[in-house]
Amino acid sequence: MVATSFDYQKATSVEQAISLLQSHDGDAKLLAGGHSLIPTMKLRLNSPALLIDVSKIEELRGIREEDGHIVIGAMTTHYEIASSDLLAKKAPMFVEAAKVIGDIQVRNKGTIGGSLAHADPAADWPAVVIASGAKIKIHGPDGARTVDADDFFTGFYTTAVGENDVLTSIHVPVPPKGSKSTYAKFPQPASRYALVGCAVQLTMDGNKVSDCSIGFTGVSDAAFRDSNAEAALKGKELSGESIQAAADACADGVDIMSDHFASEDYRKHLAGVFLKRALENLK
Ligand SMILES: Cc1cc2nc3c(=O)[nH]c(=O)nc-3n(C[C@H](O)[C@H](O)[C@H](O)COP(=O)(O)OP(=O)(O)OC[C@H]3O[C@@H](n4cnc5c(N)ncnc54)[C@H](O)[C@@H]3O)c2cc1C
């Protein structure tokens, strides 16, 4: 199908993008990589009167270390994250996840900010930002605010980003010494979206897990942090026994999705399998 007609404007600053959004009263959309928005426009699930291209706003790009955090600009592409030496060294699950998103075209155009704002329940980034303890920075008509990744995803394709807001950056705390992280995913064979994706960050004190955060995507209508699985690991050695206990505890009490790709039971099973794989990677 073909999208309905729309106007197009390239914004040169975050302030301009916000004022264009405000002046169109809910009838404008930000355009980042276009890899989620354009397909929905072609299917006429979205028919904005104006597309505001934010991809050339320089302040929204790049990856840098600042005040104990790694700051990733919203318009940083999946490819740029996959190629980042800083993230490979300090937060490797970001690089691992970026490498398994879609195909090379998707990775070249798609952005982390666009993905987080879109909040597809099968997208990879939500699990990773949750497990990393990131804060998401949002600019709106009333100024800037930050939202914990745990609170950012509010439901099916919904987030803390308001109608006239721009998601500007992701702030990832530099993990403490002794930390390691990984991302394990079962991709839908055609689209590569996650049937189940599991991001894990562990901090070890000697041979015991002193801290641990686990984010899941693909399992429920929004990505979530799995505190039951985390509790099964904290204070324990990373052994076959503790890994199995975490896998048994995961996705408990969660409203699990069921669709033509995977039933509820199968998704729950996959959540355990991919948590185990992630933890085995970190042993
Ligand atoms: C064939 C295919 C395979 C894919 N496979 C995967 C996969 O395996 N894993 C995965 O995670 N994703 C996958 N994707 C999705 C891809 O990662 C998209 O790039 C991503 O979901 C959206 O990013 P974007 O930059 O393209 O955003 P856009 O499509 O431009 O925008 C998406 C939405 O976010 C809004 N938005 C964009 N930027 C901002 C911002 N800064 N602030 C506020 N709102 C904003 C837009 O208005 C729009 O509503 C796939 C896509 C395709 C087409």
The ligand as a MOL file (V3000), in Angstrom:
LIG
                    3D

  0  0  0     0  0            999 V3000
M  V30 BEGIN CTAB
M  V30 COUNTS 53 58 0 0 0
M  V30 BEGIN ATOM
M  V30 1 C 12.6800 -5.7030 8.0790 0
M  V30 2 C 12.8500 -5.1420 9.4570 0
M  V30 3 C 13.4320 -5.9220 10.4380 0
M  V30 4 C 13.5840 -5.4210 11.7290 0
M  V30 5 N 14.1490 -6.2190 12.6770 0
M  V30 6 C 14.2920 -5.7470 13.9370 0
M  V30 7 C 14.8910 -6.5480 14.9590 0
M  V30 8 O 15.3310 -7.6690 14.7310 0
M  V30 9 N 14.9900 -6.0270 16.2010 0
M  V30 10 C 14.5530 -4.7510 16.5050 0
M  V30 11 O 14.6690 -4.3330 17.6410 0
M  V30 12 N 14.0150 -3.9630 15.5580 0
M  V30 13 C 13.8770 -4.4220 14.2890 0
M  V30 14 N 13.3430 -3.6090 13.3250 0
M  V30 15 C 12.9370 -2.2310 13.6950 0
M  V30 16 C 14.1210 -1.2750 13.5450 0
M  V30 17 O 15.0370 -1.4880 14.5840 0
M  V30 18 C 13.6570 0.1840 13.5690 0
M  V30 19 O 14.7180 0.9010 13.0800 0
M  V30 20 C 13.2890 0.7540 14.9030 0
M  V30 21 O 12.2580 0.0420 15.5340 0
M  V30 22 C 12.7520 2.1790 14.7830 0
M  V30 23 O 13.8230 3.0550 14.6470 0
M  V30 24 P 13.8140 4.1480 13.5340 0
M  V30 25 O 15.0080 4.9970 13.7730 0
M  V30 26 O 13.7060 3.4900 12.2170 0
M  V30 27 O 12.4960 4.9960 13.9260 0
M  V30 28 P 11.2890 5.5330 13.0320 0
M  V30 29 O 10.6840 4.4360 12.2690 0
M  V30 30 O 11.7160 6.7390 12.2690 0
M  V30 31 O 10.3150 6.0080 14.2090 0
M  V30 32 C 9.6120 5.0790 15.0010 0
M  V30 33 C 8.6580 5.8200 15.9400 0
M  V30 34 O 9.3750 6.5080 16.9340 0
M  V30 35 C 9.1420 7.9180 16.8770 0
M  V30 36 N 10.4340 8.5560 17.1190 0
M  V30 37 C 11.5610 8.3710 16.3990 0
M  V30 38 N 12.5710 9.0330 16.9590 0
M  V30 39 C 12.0850 9.6420 18.0580 0
M  V30 40 C 12.6530 10.4680 19.0780 0
M  V30 41 N 13.9500 10.8030 19.0870 0
M  V30 42 N 11.8520 10.9270 20.0630 0
M  V30 43 C 10.5270 10.5860 20.1100 0
M  V30 44 N 9.9360 9.8130 19.1730 0
M  V30 45 C 10.7120 9.3410 18.1690 0
M  V30 46 C 8.5860 8.1700 15.4870 0
M  V30 47 O 7.7650 9.3210 15.4330 0
M  V30 48 C 7.8130 6.8860 15.2510 0
M  V30 49 O 6.5560 6.9580 15.8820 0
M  V30 50 C 13.1730 -4.0850 12.0360 0
M  V30 51 C 12.6010 -3.2830 11.0170 0
M  V30 52 C 12.4520 -3.8000 9.7530 0
M  V30 53 C 11.8500 -2.9150 8.6890 0
M  V30 END ATOM
M  V30 BEGIN BOND
M  V30 1 1 1 2
M  V30 2 1 2 3
M  V30 3 2 2 52
M  V30 4 2 3 4
M  V30 5 1 4 5
M  V30 6 1 4 50
M  V30 7 2 5 6
M  V30 8 1 6 7
M  V30 9 1 6 13
M  V30 10 2 7 8
M  V30 11 1 7 9
M  V30 12 1 9 10
M  V30 13 2 10 11
M  V30 14 1 10 12
M  V30 15 2 12 13
M  V30 16 1 13 14
M  V30 17 1 14 15
M  V30 18 1 14 50
M  V30 19 1 15 16
M  V30 20 1 16 17
M  V30 21 1 16 18
M  V30 22 1 18 19
M  V30 23 1 18 20
M  V30 24 1 20 21
M  V30 25 1 20 22
M  V30 26 1 22 23
M  V30 27 1 23 24
M  V30 28 2 24 25
M  V30 29 1 24 26
M  V30 30 1 24 27
M  V30 31 1 27 28
M  V30 32 2 28 29
M  V30 33 1 28 30
M  V30 34 1 28 31
M  V30 35 1 31 32
M  V30 36 1 32 33
M  V30 37 1 33 34
M  V30 38 1 33 48
M  V30 39 1 34 35
M  V30 40 1 35 36
M  V30 41 1 35 46
M  V30 42 1 36 37
M  V30 43 1 36 45
M  V30 44 2 37 38
M  V30 45 1 38 39
M  V30 46 1 39 40
M  V30 47 2 39 45
M  V30 48 1 40 41
M  V30 49 2 40 42
M  V30 50 1 42 43
M  V30 51 2 43 44
M  V30 52 1 44 45
M  V30 53 1 46 47
M  V30 54 1 46 48
M  V30 55 1 48 49
M  V30 56 2 50 51
M  V30 57 1 51 52
M  V30 58 1 52 53
M  V30 END BOND
M  V30 END CTAB
M  END
